[in-house]
Amino acid sequence: MKFLLTTALISLSAALAAPAFAADELNVSTGISAGGAPLAAHGVDLVSLLDSRNPVEGVANYSATVDGASYYFTSEENKTAFEADPAKYLPQHGGFCSYGVSVGKKFDGDPDQYLVHDGKLFLFLNAATRAAFQEDVPGTAKTADTQWGQIKHTAVSEL
C-alpha cells in the first residue's frame, strides 16, 4: 500500500510540474533543466544571439522560464533583458526550423543556423534549410506563419 501511495504522489508531482504548453509546441530538450523546465534554444543565450549576432552558450546560473521552457544566458544583464521583453528574443515558430514549418514539419531549430529578419529570430535545421528560406525570406516567413497556426498544436510524430 505504501508503494502505491508513493507511486501516486510521484505521478501527481510530475503532472503538476509539467510544462504549461501542449506537446511539441516548443522545441525543447528532453528532461528538466536547472530552471525546472525543459531547456529551449539548445541553451544558447538568445539576447547575445539577437543583440550581437553571436551564438554563445548560456549557463544554468542565469536561467529564466517562459511558457514552460527554460532559457540560459551568459549574464544577469542578458537574463534581465530577456525577462523584460521575452517576445523580442524568442525564436519564431516555437524554436523549430522555420523552413521546416513552412512545409508543415517541425524540425529541430539550431541556434548556430539562424537569421534575424525584421527584428525576428528564425532558427533552421541546417545550412541547407537556412539557404532555402533565404531564397524568399518574406514569402517563406509568411508561409511558415500560416503553417504554424495549423501545426502548432500537432505533435511532431503526427506530421
C-alpha positions as CSV (number, residue, x, y, z in Angstrom):
1,M,0.0,0.0,0.0
2,K,2.8,2.4,0.9
3,F,4.4,1.7,-2.5
4,L,1.2,2.5,-4.3
5,L,0.8,5.8,-2.4
6,T,4.4,6.8,-3.1
7,T,3.9,6.0,-6.8
8,A,0.7,8.0,-6.9
9,L,2.4,11.0,-5.3
10,I,5.3,10.9,-7.7
11,S,2.9,10.7,-10.7
12,L,0.9,13.6,-9.3
13,S,4.1,15.7,-8.7
14,A,5.2,15.0,-12.3
15,A,1.9,16.0,-13.7
16,L,1.8,19.3,-11.7
17,A,5.4,20.1,-12.8
18,A,4.6,19.5,-16.4
19,P,5.3,22.4,-18.8
20,A,2.5,24.9,-19.5
21,F,2.5,24.2,-23.2
22,A,1.0,21.3,-25.1
23,A,3.2,18.6,-26.6
24,D,5.6,19.8,-29.2
25,E,4.6,23.5,-29.2
26,L,8.1,24.5,-28.3
27,N,11.4,22.9,-29.4
28,V,12.9,21.8,-26.1
29,S,15.2,19.1,-24.9
30,T,14.1,16.1,-23.1
31,G,14.5,16.2,-19.3
32,I,14.4,19.1,-16.9
33,S,16.9,21.9,-16.8
34,A,18.3,23.7,-13.8
35,G,15.4,26.1,-14.2
36,G,12.9,23.2,-13.6
37,A,11.6,23.1,-17.2
38,P,12.8,21.6,-20.4
39,L,15.7,23.6,-22.0
40,A,15.0,25.6,-25.1
41,A,17.2,27.0,-27.8
42,H,19.9,24.4,-27.1
43,G,20.9,26.6,-24.1
44,V,22.2,29.4,-26.4
45,D,21.8,32.9,-24.9
46,L,19.1,34.5,-27.2
47,V,20.0,38.0,-26.1
48,S,23.6,37.5,-27.3
49,L,22.3,36.0,-30.5
50,L,20.0,38.8,-31.4
51,D,22.0,41.8,-30.0
52,S,25.5,40.8,-31.1
53,R,24.7,38.1,-33.7
54,N,26.9,35.8,-31.7
55,P,25.5,32.3,-30.6
56,V,27.0,31.8,-27.2
57,E,26.0,29.0,-24.8
58,G,24.4,30.3,-21.7
59,V,24.8,28.9,-18.2
60,A,22.3,27.4,-15.7
61,N,23.2,30.1,-13.1
62,Y,21.4,32.7,-15.3
63,S,18.1,30.9,-16.4
64,A,14.6,32.2,-17.0
65,T,11.5,30.2,-17.6
66,V,8.8,31.4,-20.1
67,D,5.8,29.4,-21.1
68,G,7.2,26.2,-19.5
69,A,10.6,26.3,-21.2
70,S,13.9,27.3,-19.6
71,Y,16.4,29.6,-21.4
72,Y,20.0,30.1,-20.3
73,F,22.0,33.3,-20.5
74,T,25.6,34.4,-20.2
75,S,25.0,37.1,-17.7
76,E,22.5,38.6,-15.2
77,E,22.1,41.6,-17.6
78,N,21.1,39.3,-20.5
79,K,18.7,37.4,-18.3
80,T,17.1,40.7,-17.1
81,A,16.8,42.0,-20.7
82,F,15.1,38.7,-21.8
83,E,12.7,38.8,-18.8
84,A,11.8,42.4,-19.6
85,D,10.7,41.5,-23.1
86,P,10.7,37.8,-23.9
87,A,8.8,38.3,-27.2
88,K,11.7,40.4,-28.6
89,Y,14.1,37.5,-28.2
90,L,12.1,34.3,-28.6
91,P,12.6,32.5,-31.9
92,Q,9.7,32.3,-34.3
93,H,7.7,29.1,-34.7
94,G,8.4,27.7,-31.2
95,G,12.1,27.5,-31.9
96,F,11.6,24.9,-34.6
97,C,13.2,25.2,-38.0
98,S,11.3,27.9,-39.8
99,Y,11.8,26.4,-43.2
100,G,10.5,23.1,-41.9
101,V,7.5,24.8,-40.5
102,S,6.8,26.4,-43.9
103,V,6.5,22.9,-45.4
104,G,4.4,21.6,-42.5
105,K,7.1,19.9,-40.4
106,K,8.7,20.5,-37.0
107,F,12.5,20.0,-37.5
108,D,15.0,20.9,-34.8
109,G,16.0,24.6,-34.8
110,D,19.7,25.0,-34.4
111,P,20.8,28.4,-32.9
112,D,24.0,28.1,-34.9
113,Q,21.9,28.3,-38.1
114,Y,19.8,31.4,-37.7
115,L,18.6,34.5,-39.4
116,V,17.4,37.8,-38.0
117,H,14.9,39.5,-40.3
118,D,12.7,42.5,-39.3
119,G,13.8,42.0,-35.7
120,K,12.6,38.4,-35.6
121,L,14.8,35.4,-34.9
122,F,14.4,32.4,-37.2
123,L,16.2,29.1,-36.5
124,F,17.0,26.4,-39.0
125,L,17.8,22.7,-39.0
126,N,21.0,23.2,-41.0
127,A,22.7,25.4,-43.6
128,A,20.6,24.0,-46.5
129,T,17.2,24.8,-44.9
130,R,18.6,28.3,-44.0
131,A,19.6,28.8,-47.6
132,A,16.2,27.6,-48.9
133,F,14.5,30.1,-46.5
134,Q,16.7,32.9,-47.7
135,E,15.6,32.4,-51.3
136,D,12.4,34.3,-50.4
137,V,12.5,35.5,-46.8
138,P,9.3,37.5,-46.8
139,G,7.3,34.8,-48.7
140,T,8.6,31.8,-46.8
141,A,8.2,33.6,-43.4
142,K,4.6,34.3,-44.3
143,T,4.0,30.7,-45.4
144,A,5.7,29.5,-42.1
145,D,3.5,31.8,-40.1
146,T,0.4,30.4,-41.8
147,Q,1.5,26.8,-41.4
148,W,2.5,27.4,-37.7
149,G,-1.1,28.3,-37.0
150,Q,-2.1,24.9,-38.4
151,I,0.6,22.7,-36.9
152,K,1.4,24.4,-33.6
153,H,-0.7,22.1,-31.5
154,T,0.2,18.9,-33.5
155,A,2.8,16.5,-32.1
156,V,6.0,16.1,-34.1
157,S,5.2,12.4,-34.6
158,E,1.9,13.3,-36.3
159,L,3.5,15.4,-39.0
